Amino acid sequence: METITIGRWTLEVDREATEAAFSKISLGSPETCECDYCKNLVVARDSAYPEDARQVFSQLGIDYRKEAVRHGSGTGLDRSCTAMEASFIS
């Protein structure tokens, strides 16, 4: 476990455990979905997440290309969910 600070938050992160969990996932959930929103995310994923967000994901051991769940409403208020081994300290 390591302690990292991201913005105003301090987290205790098990990056190795998170990376190990992601290594067992072959594809993110958008690759298994047939809707146009998921197909678009797959194509545009590298530009869909800002560089600073990708850096935070990297610090946490999260592979942003392997979202666990993607919620799309068609309103532009789409969300992707992922998991990590971490605890908020403050």
N, C-alpha and C positions, 0 to 999 in steps of 0.2 A: 504494500500500500504506500502511496505517496500523497502528500498534501499539496494541492495546487490552488491558486487563486485565479478566478476568472471574474473580472469586473468586481462587483461588491460581494461575491460569494467565495467562500473557502470550502473546498471539498476534499474528502479523503477518497482517493481513487485507486482501484486495483486495475491498472491499465492492462497488465498481462492477462488477468482473468477475462476482461472484456474482449481483448483481442483474440483470446482462445475461443471464446463463445462465438465471435463473429467468423472465425476461421471455419467453423462447422456449418455455416450458412452458405449455400452455393449461390443463391440469387436473392435479391431484395424482392419484397412482395409485389412491386409494380411490374416486374417481369412476368409474373404469373397471372396478371389481370388482363382482361381484354378490352377494358374501357379506354376511350380516347385520352382521358386525363393521364392515366398511367403510362400509356404508350408515349405520350408527349414527355412525361417526366424522364423516362428511360433515355430518350434522345437528348434532352436538354439538361440532364442532371448536373453536369459540371458547371453550367452557368446558372442553374436554379438555386444553388446554395452559394451565398457570398463567400469570398475567400476567408474572411474572419470567422465565419461559422465553420468552415472546413478545418481551420486551424484549431478551433476549440474541440471539434470532434476528434481530431488527431491526438490532442492532449489527453482526451478521455479514453482513447483506444477504440473509438467508434468508427466503423467503416460506413461512411455516409451513403455508399452505393448499395447498402443492404438494409434498407428500411424494413422494419418488421410489419408495419401497417401504414397504409396511406389512406387518408380520408379526403375525398373530393366532393365538393358541393356544387361545382360548376359556377360558383360565384367569385372565384379567385381567392377564396379563403380556405385554401387547401392546407392540410397539415400532414406531416410525416412523423411517425413515432419510431423510436428506437430504444434500446436498453443499454445499460452500463452497470458495472459493478462499482458503486460509489455511495458515499454518504455525505450529506450536507453537514458541515461543521458550523458554519455561520453565514 
